[in-house]
């Protein structure tokens, strides 16, 4: 009889005492990232610190729905899947990608979703990602947190319009945004998504808090609602 190694059981990454600020147990999350995420997805395009933030956001908010677009081969969706499974979070992950006939230099074609194919909790869609994700939120009326993942793609206008649409349409949602590292305007690179997040949040009267991974490219930002606002 062939023996299979048992999957490692990870501890509770959340502190049990009351705290008003975002916080997880970094040692438990680090253990999970090294044991489970790196073997599954590697560390590109998400380096270790960004994998930590992605996993931490899922653990902290325990979303019932995760919505993302730009599936490609499914790396971000696989990160979310592995996190929800490891920490016992009942969650549907919806990932939307381009239609087959839409030209794009990063179109995955027959490799679309290869890292998540066959996983029941990951539902793949084709079409406009923002439109599809907001429609899913409208249809899914049951209670539970919503977590969006937005790939900034280094573009100011894209991030500004998508983040504003999410916060307007689903104001209680939390949002992870990729490609948000900020370098000085004199350096003339990678300032668009960072400025877009800043400009959008300026219109929401201090209703959201921000956690940033900003040590270098590509960078990631978490936006989440303040309590009792």
C-alpha positions, -999 to +999 in steps of 0.1 A: +000+000+000+014+034-010+016+059+018+009+096+013+024+123+034-002+143+053-005+180+044+008+203+070-017+219+093-011+256+099-021+275+131-045+303+134-028+334+118-051+358+136-046+372+171-075+365+195-073+398+213-092+428+200-073+451+177-085+478+154-056+476+130-049+450+103-026+423+118-017+387+113+008+363+128+037+367+103+055+336+114+025+314+106+019+331+073+056+329+064+055+291+072+025+288+049+041+308+020+072+287+021+056+253+025+026+258+002+027+288-020+063+287-033+060+251-045+027+259-062+034+293-079+070+303-073+079+339-066+073+356-099+054+379-106+046+380-068+078+381-047+077+368-011+065+400+005+036+403-019+026+366-014+026+374+023+002+403+018-021+383-005-023+354+020-026+378+050-055+396+034-074+364+028-067+352+063-077+385+079-109+392+060-120+356+054-139+365+022-169+346+009-160+359-026-127+367-042-130+384-076-101+390-100-094+395-137-065+388-160-064+351-152-035+342-175-023+308-162-039+313-129-011+323-105-031+348-084-061+325-084-040+296-072-025+318-044-060+325-032-071+289-035-042+275-016-048+301+012-085+294+016-079+256+017-050+258+042-069+280+066-104+266+063-120+296+046-153+289+027-148+310-004-156+311-041-129+325-063-140+341-096-114+348-122-121+365-155-099+366-186-100+379-222-122+364-248-103+342-273-105+366-301-092+397-282-056+404-291-032+410-262+005+404-258-001+384-226-031+364-239-026+329-225-046+311-252-046+273-245-027+278-212-055+299-197-060+289-161-037+259-162-028+263-125-064+262-114-082+239-139-103+213-122-104+231-088-141+234-079-137+265-058-122+285-087-147+296-114-133+309-146-151+335-168-144+352-201-152+388-208-146+423-193-132+416-158-146+446-139-181+443-154-182+405-148-170+408-112-194+435-103-223+415-118-212+384-098-213+406-066-248+418-075-260+382-080-244+368-049-266+383-023-257+361+006-236+377+034-198+376+036-168+397+028-157+405-008-121+408-018-111+421-052-077+417-068-067+444-094-036+440-116-024+476-120-004+469-152+015+501-145-014+522-158-029+552-140-062+554-158-069+517-155-063+516-117-082+548-111-113+538-130-114+502-117-107+511-080-133+539-081-159+515-097-153+489-070-155+513-040-186+529-055-203+496-064-192+475-034-182+499-007-177+473+020-152+453-002-114+451+004-091+455-026-056+442-034-039+462-061-007+449-079+021+470-095+017+499-070+054+505-061+061+542-061+093+557-074+100+594-076+086+614-105+122+623-114+129+586-120+099+586-144+087+550-139+060+532-120+042+562-106+008+557-122-009+530-101+003+545-068-010+580-078-043+565-090-049+548-056-040+580-038-063+601-060-093+578-057-090+575-019-089+613-016-126+613-028-138+589+000-134+611+031-109+589+050-133+558+048-105+534+039-072+522+054-041+512+034-014+486+038+015+488+014+044+466+002+066+493-012+102+481-010+106+477-048+089+465-079+062+454-086+046+465-053+012+458-038-014+478-019-043+467+002-073+490+006-099+481+032-128+499+049-124+516+083-147+502+109-176+523+122-173+550+095 
